C-alpha cells in the first residue's frame, strides 16, 4: 500500500475509531455526595468495562474495575449496569421508544436482538426510578458497523464480489471487535479491492455522522420523558490513540496546535456539549484517557470515574449542579467541522 493511500485510509477511518478515556489515579476527595438512591449506567462497550486484552462478558454486567462500579462504590448508590457493547444512539432509541424500528444494522451482531427486546420494560423502569444516570455512547455510531454499510453498498453495486464475501465472513466471525476495521482494510489491500473500498467509505462515514446527530437529542428527550428529575451526566468521547502518560503530556502541550485524533473527538462531542446547554445535563470531559487498544486501561477507568465524581453535585439541589461545558470552545469546534467538510469534498 503506498503512502498516499495510507494517508487517505487514515483520514477516512479516523471517524470510525473514536474511543478512549483518561489516565491518572482517581484522586481522593472529601466531597460529600447526596443520596442518589439508584445509579443506572447506560452506554456502549466503554461504559460496560469491555477489555481489549481479556475476553469478558460485560453486557448488563457489573465489572469491578469499570468507571461505573468505581462511581457507585464511592457514592454508596445501588448500582444497575445497563451498558452493552455495540450500542449506538439507534439502539438506545429502540430501547426507549415505542414504535422506533431502528435501521438495517440494529444490534449489528452486538447482541441478541430478541433477548434485548425482552429487556425493554426493565430497561425503562430502571431509568424511570434512577436518582443518577451516566450515559456514555456515540463511538459505535462511527464504529465497526460502518464496514457493514460499505460492503452492503459494494454488494448492491456488484463490485468486488470475492472481497465482499470474504469481508462479510470476517466481520461475522469477529462480532463487535473494533480491530475488524483494520482487518477489513488489510483484506481489501491483499485482494486488490482497496481503491473500490475507499470510494464508498466516505458514504458510510456520512451515514454514521448523520444518524448520530439526528438521534442524540431524541435519545436525551426519551430519558427525561421517563425521569424528568434525574441527575444525568453524559460521558464524552476521547482520542483512543493515547497509549501512555507521555502521550497525555504531548496532547496537553500548548505548542501542539493541531491533533487530528482530538479534533475528531471534539467534533463528535459537539452535539453532547450543545445539548448540555439545551437540556441541563452535565457533560463530562474525558480528554487524555489512556487506552489499551480501543478501550480504557484500568487507570483510564479510574480517571473517568474521577471526572464523573468531580462533576457530581454536592447537594441534592439539582439546580446548583455545574455544567462544565465552556461556551468559548464553540468557535474551535466549528472550525474543525469546516476543516473536515473540506477534506471530505477533496477526498
C-alpha positions as CSV (number, residue, x, y, z in Angstrom):
1,X,0.0,0.0,0.0
2,X,1.6,3.3,-1.0
3,X,1.9,6.3,1.3
4,X,-0.9,8.3,-0.5
5,X,-3.4,5.5,0.0
6,X,-2.4,5.0,3.6
7,X,-3.0,8.7,4.3
8,X,-6.4,8.5,2.7
9,X,-7.3,5.4,4.7
10,X,-6.2,7.1,7.9
11,X,-8.2,10.2,7.2
12,X,-11.4,8.3,6.4
13,X,-11.1,5.8,9.2
14,X,-10.3,8.2,12.0
15,X,-14.0,8.9,12.1
16,X,-14.6,5.3,12.8
17,X,-12.0,5.0,15.5
18,X,-13.4,7.3,18.2
19,X,-12.9,5.6,21.5
20,X,-10.8,6.1,24.7
21,X,-10.6,7.6,28.2
22,X,-8.1,9.2,30.7
23,X,-5.1,8.2,32.8
24,X,-4.1,9.1,36.3
25,X,-5.4,7.6,39.5
26,X,-8.7,8.7,41.0
27,X,-8.0,11.5,43.4
28,X,-9.1,11.1,47.0
29,X,-11.7,13.6,47.9
30,X,-13.6,14.8,50.9
31,X,-16.5,15.8,48.7
32,X,-19.9,14.9,50.2
33,X,-22.4,13.4,47.8
34,X,-26.2,13.4,48.1
35,X,-28.1,10.1,48.4
36,X,-28.9,9.3,44.8
37,X,-30.5,6.0,45.8
38,X,-30.0,4.2,42.5
39,X,-27.3,4.8,39.9
40,X,-28.0,3.5,36.4
41,X,-25.2,3.1,33.9
42,X,-26.1,3.4,30.2
43,X,-23.8,3.2,27.2
44,X,-21.6,1.0,25.0
45,X,-18.6,-1.1,25.4
46,X,-16.5,1.6,27.1
47,X,-19.2,2.2,29.7
48,X,-19.6,-1.6,30.2
49,X,-16.0,-2.1,31.0
50,X,-15.1,-4.1,27.9
51,X,-11.4,-5.1,28.0
52,X,-9.3,-5.3,24.8
53,X,-6.9,-7.8,26.3
54,X,-9.1,-10.2,28.2
55,X,-12.4,-11.7,26.8
56,X,-15.0,-10.9,29.4
57,X,-18.8,-10.8,29.2
58,X,-19.8,-7.2,30.0
59,X,-23.3,-6.8,28.7
60,X,-25.6,-5.5,31.5
61,X,-23.0,-6.8,34.0
62,X,-21.0,-5.2,36.8
63,X,-17.3,-5.1,36.0
64,X,-15.4,-4.1,39.2
65,X,-12.7,-2.1,37.5
66,X,-15.1,-0.1,35.3
67,X,-15.8,3.5,36.0
68,X,-19.4,2.8,36.7
69,X,-18.6,0.4,39.5
70,X,-16.0,2.8,41.0
71,X,-18.5,5.7,41.0
72,X,-21.2,3.5,42.5
73,X,-19.0,2.3,45.3
74,X,-17.7,5.8,46.0
75,X,-21.1,7.4,46.4
76,X,-22.7,4.4,48.0
77,X,-25.5,4.0,45.5
78,X,-27.4,0.9,44.4
79,X,-25.8,0.1,41.0
80,X,-27.6,-1.1,37.9
81,X,-25.3,-1.5,34.9
82,X,-27.3,-1.5,31.7
83,X,-24.5,-0.8,29.2
84,X,-23.9,-3.1,26.2
85,X,-21.1,-3.4,23.7
86,X,-22.1,-2.3,20.2
87,X,-24.9,0.0,21.3
88,X,-25.3,3.1,19.2
89,X,-27.7,6.0,19.7
90,X,-30.0,4.0,17.4
91,X,-30.1,1.0,19.8
92,X,-30.8,3.4,22.7
93,X,-33.8,4.9,20.9
94,X,-35.0,1.4,20.1
95,X,-34.9,0.5,23.8
96,X,-36.6,3.8,24.9
97,X,-39.3,4.5,22.3
98,X,-42.4,2.6,21.3
99,X,-42.6,2.1,17.5
100,X,-39.0,3.0,16.8
101,X,-37.7,0.4,14.3
102,X,-34.0,1.4,14.1
103,X,-32.2,0.6,10.9
104,X,-30.9,-2.4,8.9
105,X,-28.0,-2.6,11.3
106,X,-29.9,-2.7,14.6
107,X,-27.8,-4.6,17.1
108,X,-25.4,-5.4,14.2
109,X,-24.2,-8.7,15.8
110,X,-23.5,-6.8,19.0
111,X,-26.0,-8.9,21.0
112,X,-29.1,-11.0,20.6
113,X,-31.9,-8.6,19.4
114,X,-34.7,-10.8,20.6
115,X,-33.3,-11.1,24.1
116,X,-32.7,-7.4,24.2
117,X,-36.3,-6.8,23.2
118,X,-37.5,-8.7,26.3
119,X,-35.3,-6.4,28.4
120,X,-37.1,-3.2,27.3
121,X,-39.6,-3.0,30.2
122,X,-36.9,-3.4,32.8
123,X,-34.6,-1.0,30.9
124,X,-37.2,1.8,31.0
125,X,-38.3,1.0,34.6
126,X,-34.8,1.3,35.9
127,X,-34.2,4.6,34.1
128,X,-37.5,6.0,35.4
129,X,-36.5,5.1,39.0
130,X,-32.9,6.2,38.9
131,X,-31.5,9.0,41.0
132,X,-28.4,9.2,38.9
133,X,-27.7,8.2,35.3
134,X,-24.4,8.3,33.4
135,X,-24.6,7.9,29.6
136,X,-21.5,7.0,27.6
137,X,-22.4,6.4,24.0
138,X,-21.5,7.5,20.5
139,X,-18.4,5.7,19.4
140,X,-20.2,2.9,17.7
141,X,-22.1,5.4,15.6
142,X,-18.8,5.8,13.8
143,X,-17.5,2.3,14.6
144,X,-17.1,-1.2,13.1
145,X,-20.7,-1.4,11.7
146,X,-19.7,1.2,9.1
147,X,-17.8,-1.6,7.3
148,X,-21.1,-3.5,7.0
149,X,-22.5,-0.4,5.4
150,X,-19.6,-0.2,2.9
151,X,-19.8,-3.9,2.0
152,X,-23.5,-3.8,1.6
153,X,-23.2,-0.9,-0.9
154,X,-20.5,-2.8,-2.8
155,X,-22.6,-5.9,-2.9
156,X,-25.6,-4.0,-4.2
157,X,-23.4,-2.4,-6.9
158,X,-22.0,-5.8,-7.8
159,X,-18.4,-4.6,-7.1
160,X,-15.5,-6.8,-5.9
161,X,-17.8,-9.8,-5.0
162,X,-15.0,-12.1,-3.8
163,X,-13.7,-9.4,-1.4
164,X,-17.3,-8.5,-0.2
165,X,-18.0,-12.2,0.6
166,X,-14.7,-12.6,2.4
167,X,-15.1,-9.3,4.3
168,X,-18.6,-10.3,5.5
169,X,-17.4,-13.7,6.6
170,X,-14.6,-12.0,8.6
171,X,-17.0,-9.5,10.2
172,X,-19.5,-12.2,11.1
173,X,-16.7,-14.1,12.9
174,X,-15.3,-11.1,14.6
175,X,-18.5,-9.6,16.0
176,X,-18.0,-6.2,17.5
177,X,-14.3,-6.3,17.8
178,X,-13.1,-2.8,16.7
179,X,-9.9,-4.1,15.1
180,X,-12.1,-5.7,12.4
181,X,-11.9,-2.3,10.7
182,X,-8.1,-2.6,10.2
183,X,-8.6,-6.3,9.3
184,X,-11.1,-5.4,6.5
185,X,-8.7,-2.7,5.2
186,X,-5.9,-5.2,5.1
187,X,-8.1,-7.8,3.4
188,X,-9.1,-5.2,0.7
189,X,-5.4,-4.4,0.1
190,X,-4.4,-8.0,-0.3
191,X,-7.4,-8.7,-2.7
192,X,-6.7,-5.6,-4.8
193,X,-10.0,-4.1,-3.7
194,X,-8.8,-1.1,-1.7
195,X,-9.5,1.6,-4.3
196,X,-13.1,0.5,-4.6
197,X,-13.5,0.3,-0.8
198,X,-12.2,3.9,-0.4
199,X,-14.8,5.1,-2.9
200,X,-17.6,4.1,-0.7
201,X,-16.1,4.6,2.7
202,X,-17.0,8.3,3.0
203,X,-20.6,7.4,2.2
204,X,-20.6,5.1,5.2
205,X,-18.9,7.7,7.4
206,X,-21.6,10.2,6.4
207,X,-24.3,7.7,7.3
208,X,-22.9,7.3,10.8
209,X,-22.5,11.0,11.4
210,X,-26.0,11.9,10.2
211,X,-27.6,9.2,12.4
212,X,-25.6,10.3,15.4
213,X,-26.5,14.0,15.1
214,X,-30.2,13.2,14.3
215,X,-30.6,10.8,17.2
216,X,-28.8,12.5,20.0
217,X,-31.4,15.0,21.2
218,X,-34.2,12.4,20.7
219,X,-32.4,10.0,23.0
220,X,-31.9,12.6,25.7
221,X,-35.6,13.6,25.5
222,X,-36.5,10.0,25.8
223,X,-34.5,9.7,29.1
224,X,-36.0,12.9,30.5
225,X,-39.5,11.8,29.5
226,X,-39.1,8.7,31.7
227,X,-37.4,10.6,34.5
228,X,-37.6,14.4,34.4
229,X,-35.8,15.0,37.7
230,X,-32.9,12.6,37.2
231,X,-29.3,13.7,37.6
232,X,-27.9,13.0,34.1
233,X,-24.2,13.0,33.3
234,X,-23.0,12.5,29.7
235,X,-19.6,11.0,29.5
236,X,-17.7,12.4,26.5
237,X,-15.7,10.5,23.9
238,X,-11.9,10.6,23.7
239,X,-8.9,10.0,21.4
240,X,-8.1,6.3,21.6
241,X,-4.5,6.9,20.2
242,X,-3.4,7.9,23.8
243,X,-1.4,4.9,25.0
244,X,0.8,6.3,27.7
245,X,1.4,9.2,30.1
246,X,3.8,10.6,27.6
247,X,1.0,10.7,25.0
248,X,-1.2,12.5,27.5
249,X,1.5,15.1,28.2
250,X,2.1,15.7,24.4
251,X,-1.7,16.1,23.8
252,X,-1.7,18.8,26.6
253,X,1.3,20.6,25.2
254,X,0.2,24.1,24.2
255,X,2.8,24.1,21.4
256,X,0.9,21.4,19.6
257,X,-1.6,23.3,17.6
258,X,-3.5,20.5,15.9
259,X,-4.1,16.9,16.8
260,X,-6.1,15.0,14.2
261,X,-7.4,12.5,16.7
262,X,-8.5,15.0,19.3
263,X,-10.0,17.2,16.6
264,X,-12.3,14.3,15.6
265,X,-13.2,13.8,19.2
266,X,-14.1,17.4,19.6
267,X,-16.3,17.1,16.6
268,X,-18.0,14.0,17.9
269,X,-18.5,15.7,21.3
270,X,-20.1,18.8,19.9
271,X,-23.7,17.5,19.9
272,X,-23.2,16.4,23.5
273,X,-22.0,19.8,24.6
274,X,-24.6,21.8,22.7
275,X,-27.4,19.7,24.2
276,X,-25.9,20.1,27.7
277,X,-26.8,23.8,27.3
278,X,-30.2,22.9,25.9
279,X,-31.3,20.2,28.4
280,X,-29.3,21.0,31.5
281,X,-27.4,17.7,31.9
282,X,-23.7,17.7,32.8
283,X,-21.1,16.9,30.2
284,X,-18.0,15.1,31.5
285,X,-14.8,15.7,29.5
286,X,-12.6,12.6,29.3
287,X,-9.8,14.0,27.1
288,X,-6.5,12.3,27.6
289,X,-7.7,8.8,28.6
290,X,-5.1,6.1,28.2
291,X,-6.3,3.1,26.3
292,X,-5.0,-0.5,25.7
293,X,-6.2,-0.7,22.1
294,X,-9.6,1.0,21.7
295,X,-10.8,0.8,25.3
296,X,-9.5,2.4,28.5
297,X,-6.9,0.7,30.7
298,X,-7.7,0.2,34.4
299,X,-6.1,3.5,35.1
300,X,-8.2,5.0,32.4
301,X,-11.4,3.9,34.1
302,X,-10.2,5.3,37.4
303,X,-9.6,8.6,35.6
304,X,-13.1,8.7,34.1
305,X,-14.6,7.8,37.5
306,X,-12.7,10.7,39.0
307,X,-14.0,13.1,36.3
308,X,-17.6,12.0,37.0
309,X,-17.2,12.3,40.8
310,X,-15.8,15.8,40.3
311,X,-18.8,16.8,38.2
312,X,-21.5,15.4,40.6
313,X,-23.4,18.0,42.7
314,X,-22.6,18.1,46.4
315,X,-26.1,18.7,47.5
316,X,-29.5,17.2,46.5
317,X,-30.4,20.5,44.9
318,X,-30.1,19.8,41.2
319,X,-30.4,23.5,40.4
320,X,-26.9,24.0,41.7
321,X,-25.3,21.4,39.5
322,X,-22.5,22.9,37.5
323,X,-22.4,22.5,33.7
324,X,-18.6,22.2,32.9
325,X,-19.1,22.9,29.2
326,X,-17.4,26.2,28.3
327,X,-19.2,28.1,25.5
328,X,-15.9,29.6,24.4
329,X,-15.0,26.2,22.9
330,X,-17.6,26.6,20.1
331,X,-15.5,28.5,17.7
332,X,-12.7,26.0,17.6
333,X,-15.0,23.0,17.2
334,X,-16.9,24.6,14.4
335,X,-13.6,25.4,12.6
336,X,-12.8,21.7,13.0
337,X,-16.1,20.8,11.4
338,X,-15.4,23.0,8.5
339,X,-12.0,21.5,8.1
340,X,-13.3,18.0,7.8
341,X,-16.1,19.0,5.4
342,X,-13.5,20.5,3.1
343,X,-11.3,17.4,3.4
344,X,-14.2,15.1,2.6
345,X,-15.1,17.1,-0.5
346,X,-11.5,16.9,-1.7
347,X,-11.3,13.2,-0.9
